[in-house]
Amino acid sequence: MNAIEVNGISKTFRKWDSKKKKESDKVSVADGSNGQDSTGHWYSRYFPHRINDTALDNVSFNVSKGEIFGLLGPNGSGKSTLIRILSTLLLPDRGSVRMFGKDAVSNAYEIQRFINRVSVDAAFFKKLSARENLLFAARLYGVSVSEAKVRAKEILDKIVFEYDRYNDPLEDFSRGMQQKVAIARALLTSPVMLLLDEPTTGLDPKSKREVQAFVSEVRKTHDSTILLTTHDMDEADRMCDRIAIIDKGRIIALDTSEGLKSLVLKDLNGKAGNTTIDKITLEDVFLHLTGGILKREEDR
């Protein structure tokens, strides 16, 4: 059985066309209409022009049970929209998502009980301590306080958390320390599926390696399925069994890291004339397929 089956999902948002709105505002100032059109509608001031913005366009892929599946894409490619749909936080306009054989729309509550998500901008009660945040999250998932205390310490020890800071308010933590607490919170319930949305952003190289090693260990010890979005090419290359590259809402390539490199290497050598290219990196693959740049910003 596949852990995730995504079949032809699409998602479109309505957004402001800021260019047209600015043009309308200029007209209203120039002709003295104060934003009122010829029929008396207050179109420019209260009803700005809107356009359809396609975030996902007929996306399909499967993720096998126990796989670490990477999702790479430039800013605005639709990665975060896809993660929100898989998290059951957003409904697709078309298509279907099944997780361990269950439909993600009609069985959303049941699915939420065996998945967890780590976001690049994880939300906390910043006035509370790391301990209080973790115990509160555990109770929401029905985990007893005694079990949560043991489990939290096991997890934090493995990701080399500064345990003497355990009772300090989260607002006093660095970005990297907060991210470690977010990862610990997600793993408290030993989820069978983890959705990791740029989980190592903000971590120093040593902490990043510790988190990556722990995620790999979770996969082995709990047979967890992991979907990882990242802007770190080395991270994707090292951790992922397969990688999908998404651009402008579409999956444009899907294979192992080595398979993607071979595909692009063949294409490059076919266009290189007398020059032979022997080796490329995953970042070369990404840039060749998307023509984009890789940097951390908020996706739509």
C-alpha positions as protocol buffer text, in pm:
chain_id: "A"
residue {
  index: 1
  type: MET
  ca { x: 0 y: 0 z: 0 }
}
residue {
  index: 2
  type: ASN
  ca { x: 121 y: 351 z: -80 }
}
residue {
  index: 3
  type: ALA
  ca { x: 139 y: 591 z: 211 }
}
residue {
  index: 4
  type: ILE
  ca { x: 34 y: 886 z: -7 }
}
residue {
  index: 5
  type: GLU
  ca { x: -156 y: 882 z: -336 }
}
residue {
  index: 6
  type: VAL
  ca { x: -205 y: 1220 z: -501 }
}
residue {
  index: 7
  type: ASN
  ca { x: -422 y: 1205 z: -812 }
}
residue {
  index: 8
  type: GLY
  ca { x: -469 y: 1510 z: -1034 }
}
residue {
  index: 9
  type: ILE
  ca { x: -512 y: 1771 z: -764 }
}
residue {
  index: 10
  type: SER
  ca { x: -547 y: 2136 z: -857 }
}
residue {
  index: 11
  type: LYS
  ca { x: -587 y: 2448 z: -645 }
}
residue {
  index: 12
  type: THR
  ca { x: -659 y: 2803 z: -757 }
}
residue {
  index: 13
  type: PHE
  ca { x: -673 y: 3113 z: -540 }
}
residue {
  index: 14
  type: ARG
  ca { x: -832 y: 3449 z: -614 }
}
residue {
  index: 15
  type: LYS
  ca { x: -582 y: 3731 z: -570 }
}
residue {
  index: 16
  type: TRP
  ca { x: -561 y: 4101 z: -631 }
}
residue {
  index: 17
  type: ASP
  ca { x: -422 y: 4216 z: -961 }
}
residue {
  index: 18
  type: SER
  ca { x: -228 y: 4503 z: -807 }
}
residue {
  index: 19
  type: LYS
  ca { x: -130 y: 4646 z: -1146 }
}
residue {
  index: 20
  type: LYS
  ca { x: -491 y: 4686 z: -1260 }
}
residue {
  index: 21
  type: LYS
  ca { x: -593 y: 4824 z: -922 }
}
residue {
  index: 22
  type: LYS
  ca { x: -323 y: 5091 z: -942 }
}
residue {
  index: 23
  type: GLU
  ca { x: -443 y: 5182 z: -1291 }
}
residue {
  index: 24
  type: SER
  ca { x: -801 y: 5211 z: -1163 }
}
residue {
  index: 25
  type: ASP
  ca { x: -691 y: 5431 z: -875 }
}
residue {
  index: 26
  type: LYS
  ca { x: -506 y: 5659 z: -1118 }
}
residue {
  index: 27
  type: VAL
  ca { x: -818 y: 5691 z: -1333 }
}
residue {
  index: 28
  type: SER
  ca { x: -1037 y: 5772 z: -1034 }
}
residue {
  index: 29
  type: VAL
  ca { x: -800 y: 6049 z: -927 }
}
residue {
  index: 30
  type: ALA
  ca { x: -763 y: 6187 z: -1279 }
}
residue {
  index: 31
  type: ASP
  ca { x: -1133 y: 6202 z: -1364 }
}
residue {
  index: 32
  type: GLY
  ca { x: -1259 y: 6294 z: -1018 }
}
residue {
  index: 33
  type: SER
  ca { x: -1476 y: 5982 z: -997 }
}
residue {
  index: 34
  type: ASN
  ca { x: -1333 y: 5896 z: -654 }
}
residue {
  index: 35
  type: GLY
  ca { x: -1325 y: 5528 z: -744 }
}
residue {
  index: 36
  type: GLN
  ca { x: -1675 y: 5523 z: -894 }
}
residue {
  index: 37
  type: ASP
  ca { x: -1728 y: 5382 z: -1243 }
}
residue {
  index: 38
  type: SER
  ca { x: -1986 y: 5497 z: -1498 }
}
residue {
  index: 39
  type: THR
  ca { x: -2256 y: 5273 z: -1345 }
}
residue {
  index: 40
  type: GLY
  ca { x: -2196 y: 5408 z: -996 }
}
residue {
  index: 41
  type: HIS
  ca { x: -2004 y: 5105 z: -865 }
}
residue {
  index: 42
  type: TRP
  ca { x: -1722 y: 5171 z: -624 }
}
residue {
  index: 43
  type: TYR
  ca { x: -1500 y: 4933 z: -818 }
}
residue {
  index: 44
  type: SER
  ca { x: -1151 y: 5064 z: -754 }
}
residue {
  index: 45
  type: ARG
  ca { x: -1175 y: 5145 z: -387 }
}
residue {
  index: 46
  type: TYR
  ca { x: -1386 y: 4863 z: -246 }
}
residue {
  index: 47
  type: PHE
  ca { x: -1379 y: 4593 z: -516 }
}
residue {
  index: 48
  type: PRO
  ca { x: -1021 y: 4565 z: -644 }
}
residue {
  index: 49
  type: HIS
  ca { x: -958 y: 4366 z: -959 }
}
residue {
  index: 50
  type: ARG
  ca { x: -900 y: 3999 z: -893 }
}
residue {
  index: 51
  type: ILE
  ca { x: -741 y: 3726 z: -1102 }
}
residue {
  index: 52
  type: ASN
  ca { x: -709 y: 3349 z: -1074 }
}
residue {
  index: 53
  type: ASP
  ca { x: -375 y: 3236 z: -935 }
}
residue {
  index: 54
  type: THR
  ca { x: -312 y: 2866 z: -998 }
}
residue {
  index: 55
  type: ALA
  ca { x: -102 y: 2719 z: -717 }
}
residue {
  index: 56
  type: LEU
  ca { x: -134 y: 2352 z: -819 }
}
residue {
  index: 57
  type: ASP
  ca { x: -219 y: 2224 z: -1166 }
}
residue {
  index: 58
  type: ASN
  ca { x: -308 y: 1855 z: -1206 }
}
residue {
  index: 59
  type: VAL
  ca { x: -43 y: 1724 z: -964 }
}
residue {
  index: 60
  type: SER
  ca { x: -8 y: 1345 z: -929 }
}
residue {
  index: 61
  type: PHE
  ca { x: 246 y: 1128 z: -746 }
}
residue {
  index: 62
  type: ASN
  ca { x: 269 y: 839 z: -499 }
}
residue {
  index: 63
  type: VAL
  ca { x: 485 y: 799 z: -190 }
}
residue {
  index: 64
  type: SER
  ca { x: 567 y: 448 z: -70 }
}
residue {
  index: 65
  type: LYS
  ca { x: 535 y: 346 z: 293 }
}
residue {
  index: 66
  type: GLY
  ca { x: 860 y: 411 z: 479 }
}
residue {
  index: 67
  type: GLU
  ca { x: 999 y: 639 z: 208 }
}
residue {
  index: 68
  type: ILE
  ca { x: 1163 y: 978 z: 257 }
}
residue {
  index: 69
  type: PHE
  ca { x: 1020 y: 1174 z: -35 }
}
residue {
  index: 70
  type: GLY
  ca { x: 1168 y: 1514 z: -122 }
}
residue {
  index: 71
  type: LEU
  ca { x: 979 y: 1803 z: -275 }
}
residue {
  index: 72
  type: LEU
  ca { x: 1188 y: 2079 z: -433 }
}
residue {
  index: 73
  type: GLY
  ca { x: 1068 y: 2390 z: -610 }
}
residue {
  index: 74
  type: PRO
  ca { x: 1137 y: 2761 z: -655 }
}
residue {
  index: 75
  type: ASN
  ca { x: 955 y: 3024 z: -454 }
}
residue {
  index: 76
  type: GLY
  ca { x: 585 y: 3031 z: -537 }
}
residue {
  index: 77
  type: SER
  ca { x: 591 y: 2689 z: -702 }
}
residue {
  index: 78
  type: GLY
  ca { x: 309 y: 2550 z: -487 }
}
residue {
  index: 79
  type: LYS
  ca { x: 505 y: 2344 z: -233 }
}
residue {
  index: 80
  type: SER
  ca { x: 341 y: 2492 z: 75 }
}
residue {
  index: 81
  type: THR
  ca { x: -5 y: 2469 z: -81 }
}
residue {
  index: 82
  type: LEU
  ca { x: 57 y: 2099 z: -142 }
}
residue {
  index: 83
  type: ILE
  ca { x: 177 y: 2048 z: 216 }
}
residue {
  index: 84
  type: ARG
  ca { x: -136 y: 2220 z: 351 }
}
residue {
  index: 85
  type: ILE
  ca { x: -357 y: 1991 z: 141 }
}
residue {
  index: 86
  type: LEU
  ca { x: -171 y: 1682 z: 263 }
}
residue {
  index: 87
  type: SER
  ca { x: -209 y: 1814 z: 619 }
}
residue {
  index: 88
  type: THR
  ca { x: -589 y: 1828 z: 562 }
}
residue {
  index: 89
  type: LEU
  ca { x: -577 y: 2203 z: 631 }
}
residue {
  index: 90
  type: LEU
  ca { x: -682 y: 2294 z: 277 }
}
residue {
  index: 91
  type: LEU
  ca { x: -921 y: 2134 z: 27 }
}
residue {
  index: 92
  type: PRO
  ca { x: -817 y: 2080 z: -335 }
}
residue {
  index: 93
  type: ASP
  ca { x: -1046 y: 2221 z: -604 }
}
residue {
  index: 94
  type: ARG
  ca { x: -1012 y: 1903 z: -809 }
}
residue {
  index: 95
  type: GLY
  ca { x: -852 y: 1562 z: -774 }
}
residue {
  index: 96
  type: SER
  ca { x: -807 y: 1338 z: -471 }
}
residue {
  index: 97
  type: VAL
  ca { x: -557 y: 1259 z: -197 }
}
residue {
  index: 98
  type: ARG
  ca { x: -545 y: 924 z: -19 }
}
residue {
  index: 99
  type: MET
  ca { x: -324 y: 855 z: 281 }
}
residue {
  index: 100
  type: PHE
  ca { x: -278 y: 490 z: 377 }
}
residue {
  index: 101
  type: GLY
  ca { x: -586 y: 414 z: 170 }
}
residue {
  index: 102
  type: LYS
  ca { x: -809 y: 675 z: 334 }
}
residue {
  index: 103
  type: ASP
  ca { x: -953 y: 972 z: 149 }
}
residue {
  index: 104
  type: ALA
  ca { x: -804 y: 1291 z: 294 }
}
residue {
  index: 105
  type: VAL
  ca { x: -1129 y: 1488 z: 262 }
}
residue {
  index: 106
  type: SER
  ca { x: -1388 y: 1246 z: 399 }
}
residue {
  index: 107
  type: ASN
  ca { x: -1151 y: 1101 z: 662 }
}
residue {
  index: 108
  type: ALA
  ca { x: -964 y: 1417 z: 758 }
}
residue {
  index: 109
  type: TYR
  ca { x: -1008 y: 1376 z: 1135 }
}
residue {
  index: 110
  type: GLU
  ca { x: -884 y: 1016 z: 1131 }
}
residue {
  index: 111
  type: ILE
  ca { x: -582 y: 1109 z: 917 }
}
residue {
  index: 112
  type: GLN
  ca { x: -489 y: 1398 z: 1147 }
}
residue {
  index: 113
  type: ARG
  ca { x: -435 y: 1149 z: 1428 }
}
residue {
  index: 114
  type: PHE
  ca { x: -147 y: 968 z: 1258 }
}
residue {
  index: 115
  type: ILE
  ca { x: 31 y: 1255 z: 1081 }
}
residue {
  index: 116
  type: ASN
  ca { x: 226 y: 1551 z: 1211 }
}
residue {
  index: 117
  type: ARG
  ca { x: 387 y: 1851 z: 1052 }
}
residue {
  index: 118
  type: VAL
  ca { x: 691 y: 2067 z: 1118 }
}
residue {
  index: 119
  type: SER
  ca { x: 674 y: 2406 z: 951 }
}
residue {
  index: 120
  type: VAL
  ca { x: 951 y: 2656 z: 893 }
}
residue {
  index: 121
  type: ASP
  ca { x: 741 y: 2905 z: 1092 }
}
residue {
  index: 122
  type: ALA
  ca { x: 618 y: 2680 z: 1373 }
}
residue {
  index: 123
  type: ALA
  ca { x: 373 y: 2848 z: 1612 }
}
residue {
  index: 124
  type: PHE
  ca { x: 420 y: 2833 z: 1989 }
}
residue {
  index: 125
  type: PHE
  ca { x: 299 y: 2993 z: 2308 }
}
residue {
  index: 126
  type: LYS
  ca { x: 609 y: 3208 z: 2333 }
}
residue {
  index: 127
  type: LYS
  ca { x: 554 y: 3305 z: 2697 }
}
residue {
  index: 128
  type: LEU
  ca { x: 551 y: 2938 z: 2799 }
}
residue {
  index: 129
  type: SER
  ca { x: 858 y: 2721 z: 2838 }
}
residue {
  index: 130
  type: ALA
  ca { x: 966 y: 2443 z: 2605 }
}
residue {
  index: 131
  type: ARG
  ca { x: 845 y: 2191 z: 2864 }
}
residue {
  index: 132
  type: GLU
  ca { x: 502 y: 2354 z: 2892 }
}
residue {
  index: 133
  type: ASN
  ca { x: 461 y: 2374 z: 2514 }
}
residue {
  index: 134
  type: LEU
  ca { x: 551 y: 2007 z: 2469 }
}
residue {
  index: 135
  type: LEU
  ca { x: 326 y: 1884 z: 2750 }
}
residue {
  index: 136
  type: PHE
  ca { x: 36 y: 2095 z: 2621 }
}
residue {
  index: 137
  type: ALA
  ca { x: 79 y: 1950 z: 2271 }
}
residue {
  index: 138
  type: ALA
  ca { x: 98 y: 1597 z: 2412 }
}
residue {
  index: 139
  type: ARG
  ca { x: -231 y: 1640 z: 2597 }
}
residue {
  index: 140
  type: LEU
  ca { x: -400 y: 1761 z: 2278 }
}
residue {
  index: 141
  type: TYR
  ca { x: -300 y: 1429 z: 2119 }
}
residue {
  index: 142
  type: GLY
  ca { x: -418 y: 1226 z: 2418 }
}
residue {
  index: 143
  type: VAL
  ca { x: -70 y: 1139 z: 2544 }
}
residue {
  index: 144
  type: SER
  ca { x: -43 y: 1116 z: 2924 }
}
residue {
  index: 145
  type: VAL
  ca { x: 176 y: 1365 z: 3108 }
}
residue {
  index: 146
  type: SER
  ca { x: 405 y: 1092 z: 3244 }
}
residue {
  index: 147
  type: GLU
  ca { x: 456 y: 938 z: 2900 }
}
residue {
  index: 148
  type: ALA
  ca { x: 505 y: 1280 z: 2740 }
}
residue {
  index: 149
  type: LYS
  ca { x: 778 y: 1375 z: 2990 }
}
residue {
  index: 150
  type: VAL
  ca { x: 977 y: 1060 z: 2914 }
}
residue {
  index: 151
  type: ARG
  ca { x: 926 y: 1086 z: 2539 }
}
residue {
  index: 152
  type: ALA
  ca { x: 1015 y: 1458 z: 2526 }
}
residue {
  index: 153
  type: LYS
  ca { x: 1344 y: 1403 z: 2710 }
}
residue {
  index: 154
  type: GLU
  ca { x: 1437 y: 1111 z: 2480 }
}
residue {
  index: 155
  type: ILE
  ca { x: 1376 y: 1323 z: 2171 }
}
residue {
  index: 156
  type: LEU
  ca { x: 1550 y: 1636 z: 2298 }
}
residue {
  index: 157
  type: ASP
  ca { x: 1855 y: 1433 z: 2403 }
}
residue {
  index: 158
  type: LYS
  ca { x: 1886 y: 1288 z: 2054 }
}
residue {
  index: 159
  type: ILE
  ca { x: 1876 y: 1627 z: 1883 }
}
residue {
  index: 160
  type: VAL
  ca { x: 2125 y: 1766 z: 2139 }
}
residue {
  index: 161
  type: PHE
  ca { x: 1892 y: 2018 z: 2299 }
}
residue {
  index: 162
  type: GLU
  ca { x: 2039 y: 2241 z: 2572 }
}
residue {
  index: 163
  type: TYR
  ca { x: 1840 y: 2074 z: 2847 }
}
residue {
  index: 164
  type: ASP
  ca { x: 1917 y: 2340 z: 3108 }
}
residue {
  index: 165
  type: ARG
  ca { x: 1701 y: 2573 z: 2893 }
}
residue {
  index: 166
  type: TYR
  ca { x: 1401 y: 2337 z: 2911 }
}
residue {
  index: 167
  type: ASN
  ca { x: 1208 y: 2562 z: 3152 }
}
residue {
  index: 168
  type: ASP
  ca { x: 1296 y: 2892 z: 2983 }
}
residue {
  index: 169
  type: PRO
  ca { x: 1030 y: 3084 z: 2785 }
}
residue {
  index: 170
  type: LEU
  ca { x: 1044 y: 3012 z: 2414 }
}
residue {
  index: 171
  type: GLU
  ca { x: 1060 y: 3383 z: 2338 }
}
residue {
  index: 172
  type: ASP
  ca { x: 1416 y: 3373 z: 2477 }
}
residue {
  index: 173
  type: PHE
  ca { x: 1524 y: 3094 z: 2239 }
}
residue {
  index: 174
  type: SER
  ca { x: 1718 y: 3133 z: 1918 }
}
residue {
  index: 175
  type: ARG
  ca { x: 1552 y: 3045 z: 1588 }
}
residue {
  index: 176
  type: GLY
  ca { x: 1741 y: 2717 z: 1580 }
}
residue {
  index: 177
  type: MET
  ca { x: 1643 y: 2623 z: 1936 }
}
residue {
  index: 178
  type: GLN
  ca { x: 1277 y: 2692 z: 1861 }
}
residue {
  index: 179
  type: GLN
  ca { x: 1298 y: 2470 z: 1555 }
}
residue {
  index: 180
  type: LYS
  ca { x: 1433 y: 2184 z: 1766 }
}
residue {
  index: 181
  type: VAL
  ca { x: 1134 y: 2219 z: 2000 }
}
residue {
  index: 182
  type: ALA
  ca { x: 903 y: 2213 z: 1696 }
}
residue {
  index: 183
  type: ILE
  ca { x: 1060 y: 1887 z: 1579 }
}
residue {
  index: 184
  type: ALA
  ca { x: 1033 y: 1737 z: 1927 }
}
residue {
  index: 185
  type: ARG
  ca { x: 666 y: 1836 z: 1942 }
}
residue {
  index: 186
  type: ALA
  ca { x: 595 y: 1670 z: 1608 }
}
residue {
  index: 187
  type: LEU
  ca { x: 760 y: 1345 z: 1717 }
}
residue {
  index: 188
  type: LEU
  ca { x: 595 y: 1318 z: 2060 }
}
residue {
  index: 189
  type: THR
  ca { x: 317 y: 1100 z: 1921 }
}
residue {
  index: 190
  type: SER
  ca { x: 547 y: 878 z: 1710 }
}
residue {
  index: 191
  type: PRO
  ca { x: 351 y: 965 z: 1393 }
}
residue {
  index: 192
  type: VAL
  ca { x: 351 y: 719 z: 1104 }
}
residue {
  index: 193
  type: MET
  ca { x: 372 y: 1013 z: 864 }
}
residue {
  index: 194
  type: LEU
  ca { x: 577 y: 1329 z: 902 }
}
residue {
  index: 195
  type: LEU
  ca { x: 535 y: 1635 z: 679 }
}
residue {
  index: 196
  type: LEU
  ca { x: 853 y: 1839 z: 717 }
}
residue {
  index: 197
  type: ASP
  ca { x: 831 y: 2185 z: 560 }
}
residue {
  index: 198
  type: GLU
  ca { x: 1192 y: 2316 z: 560 }
}
residue {
  index: 199
  type: PRO
  ca { x: 1259 y: 2168 z: 907 }
}
residue {
  index: 200
  type: THR
  ca { x: 1628 y: 2264 z: 931 }
}
residue {
  index: 201
  type: THR
  ca { x: 1597 y: 2626 z: 822 }
}
residue {
  index: 202
  type: GLY
  ca { x: 1772 y: 2848 z: 1076 }
}
residue {
  index: 203
  type: LEU
  ca { x: 1986 y: 2571 z: 1223 }
}
residue {
  index: 204
  type: ASP
  ca { x: 2365 y: 2585 z: 1234 }
}
residue {
  index: 205
  type: PRO
  ca { x: 2547 y: 2309 z: 1037 }
}
residue {
  index: 206
  type: LYS
  ca { x: 2602 y: 2089 z: 1344 }
}
residue {
  index: 207
  type: SER
  ca { x: 2239 y: 2111 z: 1459 }
}
residue {
  index: 208
  type: LYS
  ca { x: 2123 y: 2053 z: 1103 }
}
residue {
  index: 209
  type: ARG
  ca { x: 2319 y: 1726 z: 1084 }
}
residue {
  index: 210
  type: GLU
  ca { x: 2182 y: 1618 z: 1423 }
}
residue {
  index: 211
  type: VAL
  ca { x: 1823 y: 1679 z: 1312 }
}
residue {
  index: 212
  type: GLN
  ca { x: 1879 y: 1504 z: 978 }
}
residue {
  index: 213
  type: ALA
  ca { x: 2027 y: 1201 z: 1154 }
}
residue {
  index: 214
  type: PHE
  ca { x: 1735 y: 1190 z: 1396 }
}
residue {
  index: 215
  type: VAL
  ca { x: 1477 y: 1211 z: 1116 }
}
residue {
  index: 216
  type: SER
  ca { x: 1648 y: 919 z: 942 }
}
residue {
  index: 217
  type: GLU
  ca { x: 1643 y: 727 z: 1271 }
}
residue {
  index: 218
  type: VAL
  ca { x: 1270 y: 792 z: 1314 }
}
residue {
  index: 219
  type: ARG
  ca { x: 1209 y: 645 z: 970 }
}
residue {
  index: 220
  type: LYS
  ca { x: 1401 y: 330 z: 1062 }
}
residue {
  index: 221
  type: THR
  ca { x: 1269 y: 278 z: 1416 }
}
residue {
  index: 222
  type: HIS
  ca { x: 903 y: 370 z: 1354 }
}
residue {
  index: 223
  type: ASP
  ca { x: 874 y: 280 z: 985 }
}
residue {
  index: 224
  type: SER
  ca { x: 755 y: 638 z: 936 }
}
residue {
  index: 225
  type: THR
  ca { x: 687 y: 788 z: 595 }
}
residue {
  index: 226
  type: ILE
  ca { x: 838 y: 1134 z: 555 }
}
residue {
  index: 227
  type: LEU
  ca { x: 766 y: 1406 z: 302 }
}
residue {
  index: 228
  type: LEU
  ca { x: 1036 y: 1672 z: 309 }
}
residue {
  index: 229
  type: THR
  ca { x: 1038 y: 2013 z: 145 }
}
residue {
  index: 230
  type: THR
  ca { x: 1373 y: 2186 z: 156 }
}
residue {
  index: 231
  type: HIS
  ca { x: 1590 y: 2448 z: -13 }
}
residue {
  index: 232
  type: ASP
  ca { x: 1904 y: 2264 z: 98 }
}
residue {
  index: 233
  type: MET
  ca { x: 2025 y: 2057 z: -198 }
}
residue {
  index: 234
  type: ASP
  ca { x: 2275 y: 1861 z: 11 }
}
residue {
  index: 235
  type: GLU
  ca { x: 1999 y: 1774 z: 256 }
}
residue {
  index: 236
  type: ALA
  ca { x: 1773 y: 1645 z: -21 }
}
residue {
  index: 237
  type: ASP
  ca { x: 2059 y: 1456 z: -186 }
}
residue {
  index: 238
  type: ARG
  ca { x: 2163 y: 1291 z: 140 }
}
residue {
  index: 239
  type: MET
  ca { x: 1823 y: 1207 z: 288 }
}
residue {
  index: 240
  type: CYS
  ca { x: 1564 y: 1148 z: 16 }
}
residue {
  index: 241
  type: ASP
  ca { x: 1489 y: 817 z: -155 }
}
residue {
  index: 242
  type: ARG
  ca { x: 1314 y: 1002 z: -437 }
}
residue {
  index: 243
  type: ILE
  ca { x: 1273 y: 1367 z: -525 }
}
residue {
  index: 244
  type: ALA
  ca { x: 997 y: 1552 z: -710 }
}
residue {
  index: 245
  type: ILE
  ca { x: 1067 y: 1894 z: -860 }
}
residue {
  index: 246
  type: ILE
  ca { x: 763 y: 2120 z: -880 }
}
residue {
  index: 247
  type: ASP
  ca { x: 750 y: 2440 z: -1084 }
}
residue {
  index: 248
  type: LYS
  ca { x: 453 y: 2668 z: -1152 }
}
residue {
  index: 249
  type: GLY
  ca { x: 219 y: 2423 z: -985 }
}
residue {
  index: 250
  type: ARG
  ca { x: 326 y: 2117 z: -1188 }
}
residue {
  index: 251
  type: ILE
  ca { x: 554 y: 1822 z: -1118 }
}
residue {
  index: 252
  type: ILE
  ca { x: 820 y: 1852 z: -1390 }
}
residue {
  index: 253
  type: ALA
  ca { x: 1051 y: 1569 z: -1279 }
}
residue {
  index: 254
  type: LEU
  ca { x: 1040 y: 1280 z: -1033 }
}
residue {
  index: 255
  type: ASP
  ca { x: 1315 y: 1025 z: -970 }
}
residue {
  index: 256
  type: THR
  ca { x: 1598 y: 936 z: -736 }
}
residue {
  index: 257
  type: SER
  ca { x: 1869 y: 1198 z: -696 }
}
residue {
  index: 258
  type: GLU
  ca { x: 2101 y: 996 z: -919 }
}
residue {
  index: 259
  type: GLY
  ca { x: 1823 y: 940 z: -1172 }
}
residue {
  index: 260
  type: LEU
  ca { x: 1756 y: 1314 z: -1196 }
}
residue {
  index: 261
  type: LYS
  ca { x: 2127 y: 1383 z: -1239 }
}
residue {
  index: 262
  type: SER
  ca { x: 2155 y: 1123 z: -1517 }
}
residue {
  index: 263
  type: LEU
  ca { x: 1851 y: 1266 z: -1694 }
}
residue {
  index: 264
  type: VAL
  ca { x: 1984 y: 1622 z: -1693 }
}
residue {
  index: 265
  type: LEU
  ca { x: 2342 y: 1514 z: -1767 }
}
residue {
  index: 266
  type: LYS
  ca { x: 2223 y: 1335 z: -2079 }
}
residue {
  index: 267
  type: ASP
  ca { x: 2032 y: 1644 z: -2189 }
}
residue {
  index: 268
  type: LEU
  ca { x: 2327 y: 1876 z: -2123 }
}
residue {
  index: 269
  type: ASN
  ca { x: 2574 y: 1656 z: -2310 }
}
residue {
  index: 270
  type: GLY
  ca { x: 2335 y: 1641 z: -2603 }
}
residue {
  index: 271
  type: LYS
  ca { x: 2353 y: 2021 z: -2627 }
}
residue {
  index: 272
  type: ALA
  ca { x: 2720 y: 2066 z: -2538 }
}
residue {
  index: 273
  type: GLY
  ca { x: 2867 y: 1990 z: -2880 }
}
residue {
  index: 274
  type: ASN
  ca { x: 3223 y: 1865 z: -2845 }
}
residue {
  index: 275
  type: THR
  ca { x: 3234 y: 1934 z: -2471 }
}
residue {
  index: 276
  type: THR
  ca { x: 3159 y: 1645 z: -2235 }
}
residue {
  index: 277
  type: ILE
  ca { x: 3017 y: 1711 z: -1890 }
}
residue {
  index: 278
  type: ASP
  ca { x: 3109 y: 1431 z: -1650 }
}
residue {
  index: 279
  type: LYS
  ca { x: 2936 y: 1527 z: -1328 }
}
residue {
  index: 280
  type: ILE
  ca { x: 2663 y: 1759 z: -1201 }
}
residue {
  index: 281
  type: THR
  ca { x: 2507 y: 1834 z: -863 }
}
residue {
  index: 282
  type: LEU
  ca { x: 2143 y: 1827 z: -757 }
}
residue {
  index: 283
  type: GLU
  ca { x: 2151 y: 2206 z: -756 }
}
residue {
  index: 284
  type: ASP
  ca { x: 2258 y: 2197 z: -1123 }
}
residue {
  index: 285
  type: VAL
  ca { x: 1959 y: 1971 z: -1190 }
}
residue {
  index: 286
  type: PHE
  ca { x: 1725 y: 2212 z: -1014 }
}
residue {
  index: 287
  type: LEU
  ca { x: 1851 y: 2518 z: -1199 }
}
residue {
  index: 288
  type: HIS
  ca { x: 1845 y: 2340 z: -1534 }
}
residue {
  index: 289
  type: LEU
  ca { x: 1486 y: 2222 z: -1494 }
}
residue {
  index: 290
  type: THR
  ca { x: 1338 y: 2537 z: -1342 }
}
residue {
  index: 291
  type: GLY
  ca { x: 1569 y: 2815 z: -1455 }
}
residue {
  index: 292
  type: GLY
  ca { x: 1512 y: 2952 z: -1106 }
}
residue {
  index: 293
  type: ILE
  ca { x: 1711 y: 3051 z: -802 }
}
residue {
  index: 294
  type: LEU
  ca { x: 1713 y: 2878 z: -470 }
}
residue {
  index: 295
  type: LYS
  ca { x: 1657 y: 3083 z: -156 }
}
residue {
  index: 296
  type: ARG
  ca { x: 1437 y: 3066 z: 151 }
}
residue {
  index: 297
  type: GLU
  ca { x: 1119 y: 3269 z: 120 }
}
residue {
  index: 298
  type: GLU
  ca { x: 757 y: 3201 z: 200 }
}
residue {
  index: 299
  type: ASP
  ca { x: 587 y: 2987 z: -66 }
}
residue {
  index: 300
  type: ARG
  ca { x: 225 y: 3036 z: -155 }
}
